[in-house]
Amino acid sequence: MVAQRDLRLADGRTLRAYDAGGGPAAALVWHHGSPQSGAPLPPLLEAAARRGIRLVSYGRPSYGGSTPQLGRDVGSAAGDVAQIADAFGLERFAVMGASGGGPHALACAALLPDRITGVVCLAGLAPYTGASEWFDGMVDPGGLRAAVEGREARVRHEEAAEFDERSFTPEDYDALAGTWASLAEDAGHAGAAWPDGLIDDDVAFVRSWGFELEQVEAPALVVQGGADRVIPPAHADQLVRGCRHPELWVRPHDGHISILAAVPLAMDWLRRHDESSAA
């Protein structure tokens, strides 16, 4: 049974967090995509339970009942997660994030080096380079382009934004109709209920992240779909070049959602690295 807790942070904000329990040998903090509520989705719960992994997740500021944090950067996730881990009694743990959650997982690995056993980034953004090529391969980069102009421009964009259905591949739509149907429902609700979360994510993505990729010393697995039309493969290449101990998995036929089929395999990868570090 998943336990929900509203945690009071040192600065007075509240984060809504979830603890699915599981085996005592390994713990994993999941970083949700943009937008999502932060509640753990059934495929994640099932994969973690089968591996005896204690799964913890949370809603980033302005998502899922968590207090807004205006002006937050990507790196601020590390401080929030440290307080969640303390509240849940987690000393060392792995982190995993998909899409917009990927950079926030990397933030924890960079800024909490003594606590992170490994990090997985699935279809995640790389730091903004300031070059137009950073957007190449994105079917609909309008939100991120607006964010470059500032938060007010990103708010104006959101008022008229519509999802471009070409962003997803046929494999993505199959995943959303099948195994990951819960993601489609959760993302739709999160986008309607907490639009500020998505806006603040995008603004944070195109500004300084508050850390450098070279600070990621833990084993880092980057998983990328070769057919991804939301986050192009060049971003995975940039992440791998930046991290100190990276491994790249390219799944040529996967898009932005179907890449999540790799989550169970990525959990196995984290368990192996957790066991080797404990040996």
C-alpha positions as a printed NumPy array, in Angstrom:
array([[  0.   ,   0.   ,   0.   ],
       [  1.33 ,   3.43 ,  -0.959],
       [  1.595,   5.894,   1.935],
       [  1.087,   9.592,   1.122],
       [  2.708,  12.249,   3.318],
       [  2.737,  16.03 ,   3.16 ],
       [  6.196,  16.943,   4.423],
       [  6.984,  20.331,   5.908],
       [ 10.378,  21.529,   4.665],
       [ 12.908,  23.717,   6.456],
       [ 11.856,  26.79 ,   4.441],
       [  8.174,  26.3  ,   5.28 ],
       [  7.121,  24.779,   1.965],
       [  5.219,  21.505,   1.764],
       [  6.046,  18.598,  -0.52 ],
       [  3.594,  15.789,  -1.186],
       [  5.563,  12.553,  -1.129],
       [  4.749,   8.867,  -1.51 ],
       [  6.343,   5.771,  -0.02 ],
       [  5.416,   2.451,  -1.602],
       [  7.502,   0.448,   0.843],
       [  9.258,  -2.672,  -0.374],
       [ 12.452,  -4.494,   0.459],
       [ 14.945,  -2.951,   2.874],
       [ 17.958,  -3.673,   0.655],
       [ 17.431,  -0.976,  -1.977],
       [ 15.584,   2.322,  -2.236],
       [ 14.762,   4.373,  -5.32 ],
       [ 13.461,   7.938,  -5.564],
       [ 11.482,   8.485,  -8.761],
       [ 11.414,  11.904, -10.466],
       [  8.282,  12.409, -12.528],
       [  7.945,  13.919, -15.993],
       [  6.531,  17.29 , -16.99 ],
       [  3.626,  17.445, -16.255],
       [  2.684,  14.723, -13.778],
       [  1.353,  14.677, -10.237],
       [  4.228,  12.776,  -8.651],
       [  2.03 ,   9.897,  -7.493],
       [  3.712,   6.565,  -8.32 ],
       [  2.199,   4.902, -11.389],
       [  1.21 ,   1.213, -11.466],
       [  3.974,   0.068, -13.865],
       [  6.589,   1.619, -11.57 ],
       [  5.041,   0.073,  -8.476],
       [  4.89 ,  -3.358, -10.087],
       [  8.476,  -3.265, -11.368],
       [  9.825,  -2.084,  -8.006],
       [  7.829,  -4.638,  -6.016],
       [  9.111,  -7.503,  -8.159],
       [ 12.678,  -6.449,  -7.379],
       [ 12.238,  -5.752,  -3.688],
       [ 12.92 ,  -2.05 ,  -4.237],
       [ 11.455,   0.535,  -1.902],
       [  9.947,   3.129,  -4.245],
       [  9.595,   6.746,  -3.139],
       [  8.234,   9.572,  -5.285],
       [  7.052,  13.137,  -4.824],
       [  5.489,  16.081,  -6.608],
       [  7.918,  18.83 ,  -7.509],
       [  6.953,  22.352,  -6.432],
       [  3.601,  23.434,  -7.971],
       [  2.687,  19.827,  -8.8  ],
       [  0.344,  17.432,  -7.071],
       [ -0.271,  19.413,  -3.889],
       [  3.326,  20.585,  -3.372],
       [  3.916,  24.253,  -2.559],
       [  5.184,  26.474,  -5.414],
       [  8.803,  27.611,  -5.354],
       [  9.075,  30.587,  -7.676],
       [ 12.442,  30.884,  -9.384],
       [ 13.545,  27.347,  -8.575],
       [ 16.36 ,  25.816, -10.578],
       [ 16.894,  22.173, -11.435],
       [ 19.457,  21.779,  -8.679],
       [ 16.954,  22.742,  -5.977],
       [ 15.477,  19.253,  -6.31 ],
       [ 18.483,  17.87 ,  -4.45 ],
       [ 17.712,  19.802,  -1.285],
       [ 14.071,  18.754,  -1.418],
       [ 14.942,  15.091,  -1.957],
       [ 17.475,  15.148,   0.875],
       [ 14.707,  16.237,   3.246],
       [ 12.326,  13.588,   1.872],
       [ 14.991,  10.927,   2.347],
       [ 15.613,  12.069,   5.911],
       [ 11.886,  11.948,   6.678],
       [ 11.605,   8.426,   5.253],
       [ 14.811,   7.167,   6.863],
       [ 16.765,   6.69 ,   3.641],
       [ 20.524,   7.066,   4.061],
       [ 21.656,   5.943,   0.584],
       [ 19.417,   5.483,  -2.419],
       [ 19.236,   5.5  ,  -6.205],
       [ 17.417,   8.066,  -8.33 ],
       [ 15.606,   7.683, -11.64 ],
       [ 13.75 ,  10.204, -13.757],
       [ 11.997,  10.257, -17.101],
       [ 11.648,  13.202, -19.477],
       [ 11.451,  16.33 , -17.286],
       [ 12.34 ,  14.197, -14.287],
       [ 15.69 ,  13.199, -15.749],
       [ 17.505,  16.49 , -15.052],
       [ 16.183,  16.5  , -11.478],
       [ 17.486,  12.98 , -10.897],
       [ 20.88 ,  14.108, -12.182],
       [ 20.735,  17.06 ,  -9.775],
       [ 20.507,  14.67 ,  -6.848],
       [ 23.449,  12.644,  -8.136],
       [ 25.533,  15.804,  -8.562],
       [ 24.657,  17.541,  -5.301],
       [ 24.156,  14.569,  -2.944],
       [ 27.211,  12.511,  -3.907],
       [ 27.503,  10.704,  -0.567],
       [ 23.914,   9.464,  -0.698],
       [ 23.321,   8.443,  -4.321],
       [ 24.226,   4.901,  -5.394],
       [ 23.28 ,   5.353,  -9.061],
       [ 21.202,   7.487, -11.399],
       [ 19.052,   6.695, -14.434],
       [ 17.854,   9.322, -16.9  ],
       [ 15.273,   8.182, -19.47 ],
       [ 14.549,  10.502, -22.407],
       [ 15.824,  13.429, -20.39 ],
       [ 16.852,  16.91 , -21.43 ],
       [ 20.471,  18.021, -21.475],
       [ 21.51 ,  21.46 , -20.184],
       [ 20.555,  24.308, -22.503],
       [ 23.516,  25.358, -24.622],
       [ 22.118,  28.643, -25.927],
       [ 22.497,  27.345, -29.488],
       [ 19.541,  26.845, -31.817],
       [ 20.72 ,  23.274, -32.461],
       [ 19.608,  22.35 , -28.929],
       [ 16.01 ,  22.393, -30.232],
       [ 16.745,  20.362, -33.38 ],
       [ 14.626,  17.233, -33.609],
       [ 11.887,  18.489, -31.275],
       [  8.54 ,  18.46 , -33.082],
       [  7.088,  21.108, -30.771],
       [  9.749,  23.155, -28.928],
       [  7.465,  26.178, -28.489],
       [  7.234,  25.976, -24.711],
       [ 10.977,  25.754, -24.224],
       [ 11.639,  28.509, -26.76 ],
       [  9.191,  30.756, -24.915],
       [ 10.866,  29.899, -21.608],
       [ 14.147,  31.249, -22.953],
       [ 12.442,  34.66 , -23.065],
       [ 11.432,  34.382, -19.409],
       [  8.61 ,  33.144, -17.212],
       [  6.054,  35.712, -18.406],
       [  6.617,  34.659, -22.018],
       [  6.239,  31.003, -20.985],
       [  2.943,  31.833, -19.221],
       [  1.625,  33.569, -22.342],
       [  2.604,  30.591, -24.467],
       [  0.76 ,  28.203, -22.147],
       [ -2.47 ,  30.168, -22.481],
       [ -2.742,  29.201, -26.154],
       [ -0.668,  26.017, -26.267],
       [ -2.066,  22.825, -27.782],
       [ -0.368,  19.442, -27.847],
       [  1.094,  18.539, -31.234],
       [  0.088,  14.926, -31.812],
       [  3.078,  14.4  , -34.093],
       [  5.269,  14.54 , -30.981],
       [  4.494,  10.902, -30.23 ],
       [  5.267,   7.889, -32.399],
       [  2.826,   5.016, -33.055],
       [  4.781,   3.056, -30.428],
       [  4.22 ,   5.876, -27.951],
       [  0.478,   5.817, -28.541],
       [  0.456,   2.028, -28.131],
       [  2.199,   2.413, -24.765],
       [ -0.279,   5.078, -23.643],
       [ -3.183,   2.838, -24.622],
       [ -1.677,  -0.151, -22.841],
       [  0.918,  -0.493, -20.079],
       [  1.303,   3.257, -19.51 ],
       [ -2.356,   4.296, -19.739],
       [ -2.05 ,   5.577, -16.166],
       [  0.617,   8.031, -17.322],
       [ -1.703,   9.549, -19.903],
       [ -4.428,  10.029, -17.289],
       [ -2.035,  11.432, -14.687],
       [ -0.3  ,  13.812, -17.114],
       [ -3.609,  15.142, -18.426],
       [ -4.83 ,  15.836, -14.919],
       [ -1.511,  17.37 , -13.824],
       [ -1.356,  19.678, -16.831],
       [ -4.875,  20.959, -16.195],
       [ -4.65 ,  21.183, -12.404],
       [ -1.087,  22.448, -11.964],
       [  0.058,  24.351, -15.083],
       [  2.579,  26.352, -13.054],
       [  4.594,  23.196, -12.471],
       [  5.189,  22.71 , -16.184],
       [  5.927,  26.409, -16.677],
       [  8.481,  26.472, -13.871],
       [ 10.073,  23.249, -15.128],
       [ 10.574,  24.688, -18.604],
       [ 12.03 ,  27.939, -17.279],
       [ 14.446,  25.97 , -15.091],
       [ 15.515,  23.749, -17.992],
       [ 16.728,  26.661, -20.135],
       [ 18.578,  28.456, -17.334],
       [ 21.615,  27.451, -15.308],
       [ 20.804,  24.159, -13.609],
       [ 22.738,  25.026, -10.467],
       [ 25.287,  22.248, -11.01 ],
       [ 27.536,  20.828, -13.724],
       [ 27.175,  17.367, -15.222],
       [ 30.802,  16.627, -14.366],
       [ 29.743,  16.686, -10.702],
       [ 27.786,  13.45 , -11.289],
       [ 30.205,  10.884,  -9.913],
       [ 27.755,   8.037,  -9.33 ],
       [ 27.218,   5.481, -12.106],
       [ 24.865,   7.15 , -14.595],
       [ 22.672,   5.315, -17.082],
       [ 21.228,   7.359, -19.946],
       [ 18.385,   5.63 , -21.818],
       [ 17.28 ,   7.146, -25.104],
       [ 14.794,   6.323, -27.826],
       [ 16.205,   6.718, -31.311],
       [ 12.773,   7.78 , -32.604],
       [ 12.038,  10.278, -29.803],
       [ 10.384,  13.4  , -31.23 ],
       [ 10.151,  15.255, -27.901],
       [ 13.732,  14.96 , -26.616],
       [ 16.069,  14.131, -29.523],
       [ 18.992,  11.682, -29.215],
       [ 21.526,  14.527, -29.322],
       [ 20.519,  15.339, -25.741],
       [ 21.513,  11.861, -24.594],
       [ 24.867,  12.28 , -26.301],
       [ 25.408,  15.555, -24.457],
       [ 24.532,  13.962, -21.117],
       [ 26.942,  11.084, -21.692],
       [ 29.759,  13.452, -22.606],
       [ 29.185,  15.404, -19.4  ],
       [ 28.871,  12.707, -16.723],
       [ 31.952,  11.037, -15.269],
       [ 30.847,   7.398, -15.312],
       [ 28.112,   7.133, -17.944],
       [ 26.53 ,   4.252, -19.793],
       [ 24.273,   4.82 , -22.796],
       [ 21.427,   2.584, -23.881],
       [ 19.941,   3.526, -27.243],
       [ 16.688,   1.811, -28.209],
       [ 16.405,   2.701, -31.903],
       [ 12.667,   2.176, -32.347],
       [ 11.444,   3.753, -29.115],
       [  9.856,   7.176, -28.819],
       [  9.337,   9.399, -25.811],
       [  6.807,   7.159, -24.038],
       [  7.621,   3.691, -25.319],
       [ 11.147,   4.123, -23.895],
       [  9.562,   3.527, -20.48 ],
       [  9.509,  -0.169, -21.315],
       [ 13.167,  -0.026, -20.245],
       [ 12.272,   0.951, -16.657],
       [ 12.404,  -2.62 , -15.263],
       [ 15.772,  -3.238, -16.948],
       [ 17.058,   0.073, -15.592],
       [ 15.976,  -0.969, -12.089],
       [ 17.986,  -4.174, -12.538],
       [ 20.97 ,  -2.038, -13.574],
       [ 20.614,   0.076, -10.433],
       [ 20.409,  -3.003,  -8.221],
       [ 23.622,  -4.39 ,  -9.705],
       [ 25.476,  -1.143,  -9.085],
       [ 24.042,  -0.846,  -5.577],
       [ 25.219,  -4.364,  -4.753],
       [ 28.68 ,  -3.779,  -6.218],
       [ 29.132,  -0.545,  -4.248],
       [ 28.121,  -2.307,  -1.028],
       [ 30.537,  -5.196,  -1.596]])
